[in-house]
Amino acid sequence: MTEPFASLPFDNSYGRLPGKFYARLNPSPSSAPYLIEFNQALAKDLGILEHFGDPEATARLLSGSFFPKGADPLAMVYAGHQFGGWVPQLGDGRALLLGEILDPQEVRYDIHLKGSGPTPFSRNGDGRAALGPVLREYLVSEAMHALGVPTTRALAIVTTGDDVRRETALEGAVLTRIARSHIRVGTFQYFYALGDHAALRQLADYAIDRLYPDCRSADNPYLAMYEEVIRRQAHLVAKWLQFGFIHGVMNTDNMALSGETIDFGPCAFMDEFHPAKVFSSIDRQGRYSWGNQPHMAQWNLSQLATALLPLFHEDENEAVSLAQDSLGLFSQVFNQSYLEKFGQKLGLVLSDEEDEAFLGSTLELLTKHKVDFTRFFHHLTQYAQDDTHKGLEALFANKRALANWQGDWQARVARQVSSPLERHKPMRRANPVYCPRNHQIEAAIQAAYRGNFEPFRRLHAVLQSPFTPQAGCEDYEFPPSEDERVYATFCGT
């Protein structure tokens, strides 16, 4: 067989690290790979579209059935705290880093196959993925990108022709994931737990050179890198909260050093707002609820600090002091970002304790009256432009409660903003019309299992323009009916 991807411009760097960082693997072929979806816009942005002209060859490559010249397929090793419990070795149990490419701006990206077969880190798993979780990750990660949230991206979906066994036999598939890097907090934890400080330093140097090159010139490059990671995670989690997103598995092995959202297994966007909302079927204590995500991000970052202590300073007490001072950045950056983003949603500038109290009372209003999060802010955006708009009223059975809140909101707006247009423009950029609702994703998945991918493609198309009302797409605005509700989401492993 010829190799139609011989010219794919791989430029691998992670594989040049010592072998302790990964396990190299041979292909794990699929019986009948078939290309279901290919993200041409992303491939074009990456400068690799011309290399994917043949769907059959693309399916073979992106199912892991063969690897072209220049690829360096490997499974990365890492550890992690999973729901607070320490696991000393995890790693890519059902994924492969196919290789790295440089985009036209010389930015490095991983091409990663998820569901491509077992690895030395599979821990008795089959290393495969079912079609449903692959569709979910494609839809949600691309929707997150359209919302402006830092995220891994989805390049392709390939069905394998092989069933995977979960509760029942399900059609297998492979997702091709694109990321700035797959280095995780857990990657550092792995080498720290082994006491391998040389590897820890190699990994940190690699991460600085790849992701944070400006930190190289700092007095303490490793501390500077850590503080940049803190800032990125603080902004990222604030954006999650802005759109009602619940990650579901914020374990340390699912926190990327790049500041990208990674792993979309049991994630969900809220319908009715509640700060303690949880969807993940395995999060029985609410550890990763909507409102607890900032605390969990800071906790994860404290674990990263622990792993980096040997690099911060040779004196352990001094290293701990430096780490504690830096970790304090998280609350500062997160709170500022959170207030800024919710201020944009409300058409206000939230800057003092009174403003914070108003935001709190707004979220209490939504909680008490079980109001849909996305629709509330979408209709508030319309009301800000035209105060005769009645969409908000339709969301509340208790009209007086809404009227009292509106009076307070209008008084604040009058003190801050001079014209409806001035407050409306930032609100439109902060409040989507559409989000990836659980029941719509589930409907698309069930249709796909029956061989109909049209609901998936239509939902994906709508979610690519989340801030713009689209003719004929009104159904995508609405929350689920009682019989459509999805109460739990699953990892897919």
Sequence and secondary structure as in RCSB ss.txt:
>XXXX:A:sequence
MTEPFASLPFDNSYGRLPGKFYARLNPSPSSAPYLIEFNQALAKDLGILEHFGDPEATARLLSGSFFPKGADPLA
MVYAGHQFGGWVPQLGDGRALLLGEILDPQEVRYDIHLKGSGPTPFSRNGDGRAALGPVLREYLVSEAMHALGVP
TTRALAIVTTGDDVRRETALEGAVLTRIARSHIRVGTFQYFYALGDHAALRQLADYAIDRLYPDCRSADNPYLAM
YEEVIRRQAHLVAKWLQFGFIHGVMNTDNMALSGETIDFGPCAFMDEFHPAKVFSSIDRQGRYSWGNQPHMAQWN
LSQLATALLPLFHEDENEAVSLAQDSLGLFSQVFNQSYLEKFGQKLGLVLSDEEDEAFLGSTLELLTKHKVDFTR
FFHHLTQYAQDDTHKGLEALFANKRALANWQGDWQARVARQVSSPLERHKPMRRANPVYCPRNHQIEAAIQAAYR
GNFEPFRRLHAVLQSPFTPQAGCEDYEFPPSEDERVYATFCGT
>XXXX:A:secstr
   TTTT  B   GGGS GGGEEE      SS EEEEE HHHHHHHT GGG   HHHHHHHHTTS   TT   EE
E   EEETTEEES    SSEEEEEEEE TT  EEEEEEESB   TT TT   BEEHHHHHHHHHHHHHHHHHT  
B EEEEEEEEEEEEESSSEEEEEEEEEEES   BHHHHHHHHHTT HHHHHHHHHHHHHHH GGGGGSSSHHHHH
HHHHHHHHHHHHHHHHHTTEE S   GGG BTTS B   SS EE SB  TT   BTT TT TT GGGHHHHHHHH
HHHHHHHHHHHH SSHHHHHHHHHHHHHHHHHHHHHHHHHHHHHHHTS   SHHHHHHHHHHHHHHHHTT BHHH
HHHHHHHHHH TT  HHHHT S HHHHHHHHHHHHHHHHHH S HHHHHHHHHHHS S    HHHHHHHHHHHHT
T  HHHHHHHHHHTSTTS  TT GGGGS   GGG    B    
